[in-house]
Amino acid sequence: MTEPITPAQPLAAVETPPHLLGFDNIELYYDHVYALKGVSIAVNEGETVALIGANGAGKSSILRAITGLSRPRSGAIQFRGQSILGLNPAEIVKQGIAMVPEGRRVFPYMSIRDNLLMGAFTRTDKAGIQTTLDSVLERFPRLRERYRQMAGTLSGGEQQMMVIGRALMAKPKLLLLDEPSLGIAPKLVQEIARSIVAINRDEKVSVLLVEQNSRMALSISHRAYAMALGSVVLSGESAALKNDERIKAAYLGGM
């Protein structure tokens, strides 16, 4: 029997939780077609926040804007109180944001070791890099077992573990995850979901999770935003949204 996923624990109440990430009134277009229409979201210190919705809802466009891969037409993006609009992707990684892209995007003819070390390309602290590498291998023991193996020979779930580990090698304050369950066997989806909870809880890394598996996303996040057609249509505490009839009908198959 598959071990159930431990839900994200409620955050301790504070009077004014600081926004780690502020994403305010963003307008983003691809050519003349809008992808985001006045979207505002926030991620606070220590949170896991989920973005749920169908393909084309604008979830991945939010991640592209945060990481500098797409330039908004208007609005503001702040990280740790500083604007990151206009920074290139490498500079944004140095600020403390790391992304796990949709589709994994491994270097198939490089070993697991070398794939992981690619995630530390902005770092120069050799001892610290080794410590982080040891931590990643402890978190994902399958990677240690296959350490010298070519990444292209791994299963989809194992590759997903590796790219999450690669992102952690940058020692981020905020981890962006784009569809981590896509194309993964159900048993490994559960394992990856538990890893996301543990990374947030144990390593104090805040998480912004884009996920079509709404049931899983709402189970492991503290708060969530439901998106449709480039706009936020509902937001709130994940536990409450999971029981919201509108969310059940639109995103959870009416159950």
C-alpha positions as CSV (number, residue, x, y, z in Angstrom):
1,M,0.0,0.0,0.0
2,T,1.4,3.4,-1.0
3,E,2.3,5.6,2.0
4,P,0.1,8.7,2.0
5,I,1.6,12.1,1.4
6,T,2.0,14.2,4.5
7,P,0.1,17.5,3.9
8,A,1.9,20.8,4.3
9,Q,1.5,22.0,7.9
10,P,-0.2,25.3,8.6
11,L,2.3,28.2,9.0
12,A,2.6,29.8,12.4
13,A,0.5,33.0,12.5
14,V,2.4,36.2,12.3
15,E,1.2,39.8,12.2
16,T,2.7,40.8,8.9
17,P,4.3,37.9,7.0
18,P,7.0,39.3,4.7
19,H,6.5,38.8,1.0
20,L,9.5,36.9,-0.3
21,L,8.1,37.3,-3.8
22,G,5.7,40.0,-4.9
23,F,4.3,39.7,-8.4
24,D,2.0,42.7,-8.9
25,N,-0.5,43.5,-11.7
26,I,1.6,41.8,-14.4
27,E,0.6,42.2,-18.0
28,L,2.4,39.8,-20.3
29,Y,1.9,39.3,-24.0
30,Y,3.3,36.9,-26.6
31,D,3.2,39.0,-29.8
32,H,-0.2,40.6,-29.5
33,V,-1.9,37.8,-27.5
34,Y,-2.0,38.3,-23.8
35,A,-0.7,35.5,-21.5
36,L,-1.2,37.3,-18.2
37,K,-3.8,40.0,-17.6
38,G,-3.2,42.0,-14.5
39,V,-2.1,39.0,-12.4
40,S,-1.0,39.5,-8.8
41,I,0.3,36.8,-6.6
42,A,2.6,36.6,-3.6
43,V,4.8,34.0,-1.9
44,N,5.7,34.6,1.8
45,E,8.8,33.3,3.6
46,G,8.4,29.6,4.4
47,E,5.4,29.0,2.2
48,T,4.5,26.5,-0.5
49,V,2.1,28.2,-2.9
50,A,0.4,26.3,-5.8
51,L,-0.8,27.6,-9.1
52,I,-3.5,25.4,-10.5
53,G,-5.4,25.5,-13.8
54,A,-5.6,23.9,-17.2
55,N,-3.1,24.2,-20.0
56,G,-3.0,27.8,-21.3
57,A,-4.2,29.3,-18.1
58,G,-1.0,31.3,-17.7
59,K,0.7,29.3,-14.9
60,S,4.0,28.8,-16.7
61,S,4.0,32.3,-18.0
62,I,4.2,33.5,-14.4
63,L,7.4,31.4,-13.9
64,R,8.8,32.7,-17.2
65,A,8.3,36.3,-16.0
66,I,9.8,35.6,-12.6
67,T,12.9,34.0,-14.1
68,G,13.5,36.7,-16.8
69,L,12.6,34.4,-19.7
70,S,9.7,36.6,-20.6
71,R,9.5,40.4,-20.1
72,P,6.2,41.8,-18.9
73,R,4.7,44.8,-20.6
74,S,3.7,46.3,-17.2
75,G,3.6,45.6,-13.5
76,A,6.3,44.9,-10.9
77,I,8.2,41.8,-9.6
78,Q,10.1,42.1,-6.4
79,F,12.1,39.4,-4.6
80,R,13.3,40.0,-1.0
81,G,12.2,43.7,-1.4
82,Q,14.2,44.4,-4.6
83,S,12.9,44.7,-8.1
84,I,14.1,41.8,-10.4
85,L,12.5,43.1,-13.6
86,G,15.1,43.5,-16.3
87,L,17.6,41.1,-14.7
88,N,18.8,38.3,-16.9
89,P,18.1,34.6,-15.8
90,A,21.6,34.0,-14.5
91,E,21.4,37.2,-12.3
92,I,18.0,36.0,-11.0
93,V,19.5,32.7,-10.0
94,K,22.2,34.6,-8.1
95,Q,19.4,36.4,-6.2
96,G,18.2,33.1,-4.8
97,I,15.6,31.8,-7.3
98,A,16.0,28.4,-9.0
99,M,13.6,26.8,-11.4
100,V,12.8,23.2,-12.3
101,P,11.4,23.4,-15.9
102,E,8.6,21.5,-17.4
103,G,9.8,18.4,-19.2
104,R,12.9,18.0,-17.0
105,R,15.5,19.1,-19.6
106,V,18.4,17.0,-18.5
107,F,21.8,16.7,-20.1
108,P,21.3,13.1,-21.3
109,Y,24.9,12.3,-22.1
110,M,26.3,13.7,-18.8
111,S,26.4,11.7,-15.6
112,I,24.1,12.4,-12.7
113,R,27.0,14.0,-10.9
114,D,27.7,16.4,-13.7
115,N,24.1,17.3,-14.1
116,L,23.8,18.1,-10.5
117,L,27.0,20.2,-10.5
118,M,25.6,22.3,-13.4
119,G,23.1,23.6,-10.9
120,A,25.9,25.2,-8.9
121,F,27.2,27.2,-11.9
122,T,26.8,30.6,-10.0
123,R,28.7,29.4,-6.9
124,T,32.4,29.5,-6.1
125,D,32.4,28.0,-2.6
126,K,33.8,24.5,-3.3
127,A,33.3,23.2,0.2
128,G,29.8,24.5,0.3
129,I,29.0,23.0,-3.1
130,Q,30.2,19.6,-1.8
131,T,28.0,20.0,1.3
132,T,25.0,20.8,-0.8
133,L,25.7,17.8,-3.1
134,D,25.9,15.5,-0.2
135,S,22.6,16.8,1.1
136,V,20.9,16.3,-2.3
137,L,22.2,12.7,-2.5
138,E,20.9,12.0,1.0
139,R,17.5,13.4,0.0
140,F,17.4,11.4,-3.2
141,P,19.2,8.1,-2.5
142,R,18.3,6.7,-6.0
143,L,20.7,9.4,-7.4
144,R,23.5,8.2,-5.2
145,E,22.9,4.6,-6.4
146,R,23.2,5.7,-10.0
147,Y,25.7,8.5,-9.4
148,R,28.0,7.8,-12.4
149,Q,25.1,6.7,-14.7
150,M,24.2,8.8,-17.8
151,A,21.2,11.0,-17.1
152,G,19.4,9.9,-20.3
153,T,19.2,6.3,-19.0
154,L,17.1,7.2,-15.9
155,S,13.4,6.8,-15.7
156,G,11.2,10.0,-15.9
157,G,10.7,10.0,-12.2
158,E,14.4,9.6,-11.5
159,Q,15.2,12.4,-13.9
160,Q,12.7,14.6,-12.1
161,M,14.4,13.9,-8.8
162,M,17.7,14.8,-10.4
163,V,16.5,18.2,-11.8
164,I,15.0,19.1,-8.5
165,G,18.4,18.2,-6.9
166,R,20.1,20.3,-9.6
167,A,18.0,23.3,-8.7
168,L,18.8,22.8,-5.0
169,M,22.5,23.0,-5.9
170,A,22.0,26.7,-6.3
171,K,21.0,27.0,-2.7
172,P,17.8,28.9,-3.5
173,K,15.5,30.8,-1.2
174,L,12.6,30.2,-3.7
175,L,12.2,27.1,-5.7
176,L,10.0,27.2,-8.8
177,L,8.5,23.9,-10.0
178,D,6.8,23.6,-13.4
179,E,4.6,20.5,-13.6
180,P,6.8,18.2,-11.6
181,S,4.3,15.3,-11.9
182,L,4.0,15.5,-15.7
183,G,4.7,12.1,-17.3
184,I,5.7,10.5,-14.0
185,A,4.5,7.1,-12.7
186,P,2.0,7.5,-9.8
187,K,4.2,5.9,-7.2
188,L,7.1,8.3,-8.0
189,V,4.7,11.2,-8.1
190,Q,3.9,10.5,-4.4
191,E,7.7,10.3,-3.7
192,I,8.3,13.6,-5.4
193,A,5.4,15.2,-3.6
194,R,6.8,14.1,-0.3
195,S,10.2,15.5,-1.3
196,I,8.7,18.9,-2.0
197,V,7.1,19.0,1.4
198,A,10.4,18.0,3.0
199,I,12.4,20.6,1.1
200,N,10.0,23.3,2.2
201,R,9.9,22.1,5.8
202,D,13.5,21.0,6.5
203,E,15.5,23.3,4.3
204,K,13.3,26.3,4.7
205,V,13.0,26.8,1.0
206,S,9.9,28.6,-0.2
207,V,8.2,26.9,-3.1
208,L,6.0,28.1,-6.0
209,L,4.5,25.1,-7.6
210,V,2.8,25.0,-11.0
211,E,0.8,21.8,-11.3
212,Q,-2.1,20.3,-13.3
213,N,-2.5,17.6,-10.7
214,S,-4.7,19.9,-8.6
215,R,-5.4,17.4,-5.9
216,M,-1.7,16.8,-5.2
217,A,-0.9,20.5,-5.4
218,L,-3.6,21.5,-2.9
219,S,-2.5,18.6,-0.6
220,I,1.1,19.8,-0.2
221,S,0.7,23.6,-0.4
222,H,-0.2,26.2,2.1
223,R,-2.0,28.6,-0.3
224,A,-3.1,28.4,-3.9
225,Y,-4.2,30.5,-6.8
226,A,-6.6,29.0,-9.4
227,M,-6.1,30.4,-12.9
228,A,-8.0,30.6,-16.1
229,L,-7.4,32.4,-19.4
230,G,-4.4,34.4,-18.0
231,S,-6.2,35.6,-14.8
232,V,-6.5,34.5,-11.2
233,V,-10.1,33.4,-10.6
234,L,-9.8,32.1,-7.0
235,S,-7.2,32.2,-4.2
236,G,-6.9,31.2,-0.6
237,E,-5.7,28.6,1.9
238,S,-5.2,25.3,0.1
239,A,-7.2,23.3,2.7
240,A,-10.2,25.5,2.2
241,L,-9.9,25.5,-1.6
242,K,-9.8,21.7,-1.6
243,N,-13.3,21.7,-0.2
244,D,-14.6,24.6,-2.3
245,E,-17.4,23.4,-4.6
246,R,-16.1,25.6,-7.4
247,I,-12.7,24.1,-7.2
248,K,-14.1,20.6,-7.0
249,A,-16.2,21.1,-10.1
250,A,-13.5,22.9,-12.2
251,Y,-10.3,21.2,-11.0
252,L,-10.9,18.1,-9.0
253,G,-13.4,16.3,-11.3
254,G,-16.4,17.2,-9.2
255,M,-15.4,15.0,-6.3
